[in-house]
Amino acid sequence: MSIPNNGLITETNRQYYEGAQGFITVLGQTSFTTTFNTDLISGGVNAWDPNNIDYALNNFKIYYSPTGYPGSFTEYVLPYTVSNNVITLTTALPANDYVVVQLKTLDGGNYGTTPAELAYGNTTEENYGSYSYITLNDVINNFMVAYVGVGKIIADVKRTDVIFHAKRAMQEFSYDTLKSIKSMELNIPPSLSVVLPQDYVNYVKVSWIDIYGIKHPIYPANNLTINPYENPVQDNRGVPIQDNFGDNIEGDSLTERRWDSDNFRQLFGIQNGLNNINNINNYWDGYQWDYYAYGRQYGLDPQYANVNGYFTINDREGKMSFSSDLRGKLIVLEYISDGLAYDLDTRVPKLAEEALYAYIIHAVVSVRANQPEYLVQRLHREKSAKLRNTKIRLSNIKLEEITQVMRGKSKWIKH
């Protein structure tokens, strides 16, 4: 959980960019309090020991130098404990020595004299850009201070109620207001299926990536195929067979098996290596053309006019399945998250903070008994207005980008 900043910059440039904080010791000093926006995480009681399995769970390393000169720092590997961002050493250090706490960073940081000592990880990078966000926990704390109390609209409310409504607000905002689109890079295995992310709600776009890093859109199969939710085994009369517990016995899906093994040259009207268009037209006539050729030829149907392959959502297995021509390809899945993947550590854009407060106030008041209707309606209007303003603020429309696109159109835009 991040330390609440309440709109103030609390890190030095060294802490923010380098992920490091230094201390000069005084005689007998055994504890050091860090002030990163990121909390220190210790893997366990003996996580200070590089030979302990919990050591890798730390999100930081400690370095020590008697001079403070570059290249003179070595990792501190004597016993210490971590609690509430306070590092406590079991052995006091001499006066005027130098101690540096280094959050793990992609390049290992600037301290340590051997590769094994470098603090490799991405803790520092995860904090970049964090000033534009506030955590959901901070929103709840601020709400309890600013909106709840004697003489305020809400005289008293349980914190658990505020947490519930704050989470609901995050879910609702994530669908069409917040920047809740995430992306994941995946490889298509021989099984042609990948597991949906934990916080997946709906897909936005799926693309395969070529050798130049360019995206090629992949479209849903729509009416071409389907992933059946149930595949009961049947007897010779067509009746599903049950097991000893009275449940239907499930088998493999023949629909999925046929789709996975489909020859896409045949599906789109290219059969037996025929490359001459006249030969193709002679081969595909009558019934065969109507039944098999789903696009890429004369008279194509736009929903099937796709050279990049197809995907389906397999709700039965919680997976996304792909057509056989995508086997082994690199894809990027862009999807909507409900914004609650990390519970109260969820980050909220500061541009949406006021709308979140308005949503919670209305939600708390509207479910209480004996509330004046005019008050509920007023809070509802305020909630709607602030949400509308938030959508405008987060729309990220840039005039320069619009004019750059429109310059290629038939209408001239003076700018």
N, C-alpha and C positions, 0 to 999 in steps of 0.2 A: 504494500500500500504506500502511495506517495505521501510525502509530508504536505499538508495543505498550504498553498501559497497565497490564496485569496487575492489573486491579481497582482502580487508583488514578486519581483525577481529576487530570489533568495540565494542563488548560486553565483559564485564568481565565474569569470570567463574561463579560468583554469578548470574549475569543477565541471562546467558545462561542456566545453570543447574537448578537454583532455580526460575528463572523468577522474581527476586526481585532486586530493586535498593534502597539504603538507602541514606538519607541526614541528616546532622546535621545543625540545623537552626541557623541563625544569627538574631540578634535583629531586629524586624520589618519585617522579611522576609515573603512574601506572595506568591511567585511563585517558582516552582521547574520544571526544564527541564529534562525530561527522555531521555535516549540514547539507548533504546532497538532497536533491529532490527525490532520489531513489533510496529506499530503505536498504540497509545492509542485510544480507541474508546469509546465515551460517548454516552449514549442512548438519551440524550436530556438535556434541560435546568435544569430540576429538577431531573436529574438522580443520583445526590448525595444522595437523600433521599431513604432509604431502603423501605419505604412505597409507593414509586412512581412506577408505572408500568414500566417505562423506566429504572429503576435501574438494572433490570436483563440483559439489553442490553449492559451494560459496560463490557469491557474485562479485567478489573482490579479492585482492591480495594486499598484504602489508609489506612495505620495504623499509629498510633501515640503512642509515649511513652516518658515520661519525663526522663527515666533512660537508656533505650535501652537494659535492661536485658531481657533474654528469658522469655516468659510468661507474660511480662508486657505490651505488645502491645494491644491496642483496636482499633476497626475500627473508622476512622474519618468520622463522619456523619454530619458535618456542611457544609453550602453551599460552593461550589467551581465550577469553570468552567475549561474546557479542550479545548485547541486549539493548533494544530501543536505540540503535545507532551509536551506542557507546561501546568502545573496544577497551577491555580491561586486561592488562598484562599481569601475569603472575610474578614477573620479575621486574623491578624498577630499572629504568634506564639512566645512564649518566646525564648530567646537565649539558645543554647546548648541542645535543645530537639531533639528527633529522629523521623524522618518520613520515612516510607517505602512504596514504590509503589510495589504492588504484582500483576503480571499478573495472570490470573486465571489458575489453574493447576489441574490435575486429583486428587491429594491428598489434595487439598485445601491450600497448602502452609504451611509455618512455623510460620505464624503470626495469631493473633486473639485469644481471650481467650474463646470464645464460638463457638459451631458448626455453628451457624448462621452467624458468622463473617468470617468464612473460605472462601477463594476464590476458589470455585469449578468451574472447566471448563477445557478446553483443549488448551487454548491459548499458554501456554508455550510449550506444547508438539508439537504443530504445527510448532514451530520454530526449533525443533531438526533436524539436518542434513541440514539446510538451506544454509550452507556455500558452498555446492557443486552446488548450483543453483544461477542464477541471474534472476531478473524479466525481463519480456519483455519490461517494461517501461524503465528500466536501459539500456537495449540493444539499444533502440531507442535513448535515450539521448546520449549514448556513440557514436553511429553512427553519430549523428548530429555534435558532436564535432570533431571526428577523421577523418571522410570521406567527410565532406561537407565544402566547403569554397574556397576562392581564392587560386589558385595554386594546387588544388586537382582535382581528376577525376570528381567529381561532384561539380560544382561551386555553385549551388544553387538548393534546392529542398524543397518543402513544407513538413512540418512535417506530415500532413495528408497522403501524398503519402507514406512516410516511414512507417507509422503505417499500412497502407493497405498491403504493401509488407511484412512487418514483420509478420503480421497475416497469410498471405498466406504461408509464409515460415514455420510457426509453424504448420499449417495444413498439409503441405506436409511432413515435418519431422516426424510428429506424426504417420503417417501411417506405416513407416518402419524403422525409425532411432531412434527417441527418446523413452525413457521409458514411453510410453503413455498408458500402460495397467493398468486399474483400476479394483478393485474388490468390490463387494457389497454382503453382507449377507442378505438373504431374506427368509421368510417363505411362502410356497405355501398355499394360502387360499382355501376355498371350491370352489371358482370360477375357480380355476386352472390357473389363469392368474396373472401376475405381470406387473406393468407399467415399461417401459424401462427408464433408467436414462436420465436426461436432456441432457448430453453431449455424449450420446451413438452414435457410428458410426457403429460398427460391433462387433459381439461377438468373443471371443477367445476360451473360454471354459466354460462349465456349469457343475457343479457337485453337488450331494447331499451329505450331511455330516452325517455320522453315529454317534452313541453315543460315539465313541472313538475319534471323530474329524477327521476321515480319509475321504478323498475325493473319491467319486465314480462317474466317468464320465457319463454324460447324453448326448445322441447324438440326432441330429436333426432327425425328422421323415422322411425326404427325400420323398420317393415315397409312404409312408404309408398313409399319409393324407395331407390336405392342409387347409389354412384359406382363403376362398374366399374373394376377395376385395369388391365385390358387391353382395348383396342378394336381388334382386328385387322381390316384390310380383307380382305373375302372375294371369291372369284370366284363365278360363277353356280352352282357346285356347293356353295358354302358352305365351301370350303377356304380358310384364311388364305393371303394372298399374301406372299411374301418379297422383300426387296430384294437388291441385288448382294452383300451381306455375309452373307446367309442369315438375317437377322432379319425377324420379322414387321413389315409396314408398319402403322403405327398411324394410325387415323382419329379423327374426333370421336365422342364418345359421344352416341348418339341418346337414351339414357335421360336424360342430363343436359340435353340440349337440350329435350326435352319437359317435363321438370320445371321448367326455368327459365322456360318460356313458359306454364306452367300457369295457367288461370283459376281462382283460388281460390273465386270465387263458385260456379263449377260443381262444384268438388271437394267443397264442403260443402253442396250441395243448394240453392243459390240461383242460378237461371238466368234470363237474359233480363230482369233487372230486376224479377222478381216479388217483391213485398214482402208480399203477403197470404198468411198461413200456409195458408189453405185452397187457394189457387191453387197454392202450392208442393206441397202434398200431392197434389193432383190431377195435377200435372205429373210428380212423381217417383213412379212406381209400378213394381212388378215389378222387372224386370231393371235398369232405369236407377237405381233407388234403391239396390239392393244393390251395384251396381258403382261408383257415383260418391259417394254421400253418406256420408262417413267421420266424421260427428260433427256436433255442434251442433243436431241435430234429435232427435225422439223415438227412443228405443232407441239412443242414442249409445254408442260404445265409448270408455271413459275414456282409452285411450292416444291416441285421435285428437281428444279433446275439448279443443281448443286454439285460441284466437283470436289468439295472438301470433306465429304462423308457426313454421317449422321450420328446422333446420340439419342438415347432414351433414358428416362428416369425409372429405375427398377425399385419401386416402393416396397416390394416383397423382401428384398435383400438390403435395402438402404444403400444402393449403389447407383452409379451412373454408368450405363453400358454404351459401347461404341460399335460402329460398323467395322467389318473386318479389314477394310482398306486403311484404317487408322492404327492397326497393330504396330506397336513399337514407336509411334510418334510422340513428340513432346507437345503437351497441351497446356493451356492456361484456362482455369475455371474461375470466372468472375461471378460472385454470388452475393446475395443479401444475407446479412446477419441480423439477428434481433437486437444486437447491441449489448447483450448480457452475458457474453462469453466468460468474462472474468468477474462476475458478480459486482460488488460495490467498488472494485477498482476500475470499472468501466469508465472510459474517458468521454466526457461530454464537451462538444465545442462551446467555447465561451459565448459565441453568438447565439446559442440556443438556451443559455442558462435562464434568462428571464422567462422564456416561454415554458420552461420546465417548472419553475416556481408557480406560474399561473395555472398550469395543468394540475399540480398537486393541490393547490388551494381549492380549486373548483371540485376536484375529486373528493377531498376530505369533507367539504361543506355539503355537497350534494347528497351524500349518503347518510347524513345525520338527520334525525327526526326533529320536527318542529322548527325547521329553518325557513325564514321568510322567502317566498318564491322570488321576490324582486332581487334579493341578494344572490340567489343561485343563478338567476338569469344574467345579472350583471357580471358575475364571475365567469359565466360561460362566454359572454361576449368578449371579455378581456382575454380569456384563454385563446379564443379564435383569432382575435386581432394580433396577439403576440406570436402565435404560431404562424400566421400569414407573414408577418414581418421577418420571422426567422427563416422561412422558406426563401424569401427574397434575398436576405443576407447571405445565405448559403448556396444560392443558385450559381454563384461564381461565373456570371456572364461577363465576358470581356469584349468591349467594343472592337478592339484591334483584331481579335481572333475572328469575330463575325465578319468584319470587312475583308479580311484576308481570304475567307472562303467565298464570299460573294463576288470578289473581283473576277473569279473564273466563270461567273454566270453572264447571261445575256444583258442584264440590267447594270448600268454603270452606277457606282456609288461614289460620290465626291466625299473625300475624307482627307 
